[in-house]
Amino acid sequence: MTIQFADISRSVLATEYAVRGPIVARAAELEKQGREIIYCNIGNPQSLGQAPLSWNRQLLALCEYPALMDLAPQLFPADAIETAKAILAGTKHGLGAYSESRGVRFIREAVAEFILERDQIGVDPDAIFLTDGASKGVQTILRLLLSGPLDGVMVPIPQYPLYSASITLYGGRMVPYFLDEANGWKLSRPMLDDALAQAQAAGTRVRAICVINPGNPTGAVLDEANIGMIVDFAQAHGLSILADEVYQENIFLAGDEFVSFAKVLHEREVKDISLFSFHSCSKGFLGECGVRGGYFEYRNVPEDVAAQILKLQSVCLCANLPGQAAMYAMVRPPKPGMPSYPQYAAERKNILDTLKHRAIFLAEGLNKIEGISCNIIAGAMYAFPVSPCRLGARIRSTPWPCWRPRASAWYLAPASVRPSAPPTSAPPSCPPPSRLRRWSRRWASST
Ligand SMILES: Cc1ncc(COP(=O)(O)O)c(C=O)c1O
């Protein structure tokens, strides 16, 4: 007898993944029928025409097929050949062999230096794991944290559905907390306290809080004060923090900057909560989603727990080696004075300028549509507009009906969510002209 639907895992059946759910399935059907579909359900820049960075692809080509160094050296800048040789020497056996489970040490050391340079903080290369995209790292840590059906993890609403799907898959409870739309989608302590209290009242043992910064789908960029508040909250309740920082290069407004949780923890000398930070080569200006490169770095994790993380990672042997090499290319870009630098800098600028242009174009365009309002897109790659109209109603100037309920508001969101309770804040109205003028000024001054 073949495998039966009724016999498969309950948690697999319960898992929902909206980013690749029914709307995408319907789009695929229409595509098969010959319709042209532009998939905007997930940040997949190269599927929308973004070219890969030459530096990345040169290194990957040379590492995948080292014979090119002799067969066609004229195709590659000298620094790319030198760097590819260094990567290959670091792997010892090339990209076709398993690496150690944490990932190639030489590449982890480069990641550690990248974090040191970014945050001016010490990093232990053995607290870094190279992963198949950030997703696998997030799943490893959720797997570790969820020890039974009462265990819960706090997840932002609106969220990126990796979190809800994985928590369900691992048999835990998602504890939704709402982001404060009126305050640029930052986190609010009363909203966090409220979500935690509700979960505890329902018997949930809350283990951790996930934070996405810059936010998907909100585009919010958290400042140091907001991150400090989250750290205080986690400390007060003994929660681990999962800091999803895959959009750290995607910041569009002058005056905003990426602040890592690792830096804030270090500066506050916080030692009593564990932090897991995630990064990826899928976003930023690389957009190498298909390469599946990522890493996580942990802090304040006792040795016996660290050994279990290593064991978990060992079950799948190691992350894919081309993805690991791509992480090296990401954290060790050409420096000024190197032959590849001018091309690298020009390509990087072009991609970031294009993304910023799209962020401005999209938010301004949405705000011009009657009945729709959209917060400023400060970072990441998404717009999260609202339309405060009734179910099924049509906005006069647009041909489509509204389709997502949120109390009395309606969301048109790229990443869909199903909060267990409606948010308590009032539905937002169209941003006042003064706010739009302020955004325009900030965008203009950040060009
Ligand atoms: C917030 C967030 N985290 C993680 C991921 C997944 O990244 P990766 O491709 O590295 O698995 C995405 C992808 O869109 C994302 O938006």
The ligand as a Tripos MOL2 file, in Angstrom:
@<TRIPOS>MOLECULE
LIG
   16    16     1     0     0
SMALL
NO_CHARGES

@<TRIPOS>ATOM
      1 C1         12.8220   37.9960    7.2140 C.3       1 LIG1
      2 C2         13.3530   36.8830    6.3980 C.ar      1 LIG1
      3 N1         14.1030   35.9420    6.9980 N.ar      1 LIG1
      4 C3         14.6060   34.9100    6.3110 C.ar      1 LIG1
      5 C4         14.3740   34.7790    4.9610 C.ar      1 LIG1
      6 C5         14.9250   33.6040    4.2270 C.3       1 LIG1
      7 O1         16.2240   33.8560    3.8290 O.3       1 LIG1
      8 P1         17.1220   32.7420    3.1410 P.3       1 LIG1
      9 O2         16.8920   32.8190    1.6710 O.co2     1 LIG1
     10 O3         18.5060   33.1270    3.5180 O.co2     1 LIG1
     11 O4         16.7230   31.4290    3.7170 O.co2     1 LIG1
     12 C6         13.5930   35.7250    4.2920 C.ar      1 LIG1
     13 C7         13.2970   35.5930    2.8610 C.2       1 LIG1
     14 O5         12.5520   36.3350    2.2660 O.2       1 LIG1
     15 C8         13.0900   36.8040    5.0280 C.ar      1 LIG1
     16 O6         12.3350   37.7460    4.4500 O.3       1 LIG1
@<TRIPOS>BOND
     1     1     2 1
     2     2     3 ar
     3     2    15 ar
     4     3     4 ar
     5     4     5 ar
     6     5     6 1
     7     5    12 ar
     8     6     7 1
     9     7     8 1
    10     8     9 2
    11     8    10 1
    12     8    11 1
    13    12    13 1
    14    12    15 ar
    15    13    14 2
    16    15    16 1
@<TRIPOS>SUBSTRUCTURE
     1 LIG1         1 GROUP 0 **** ****
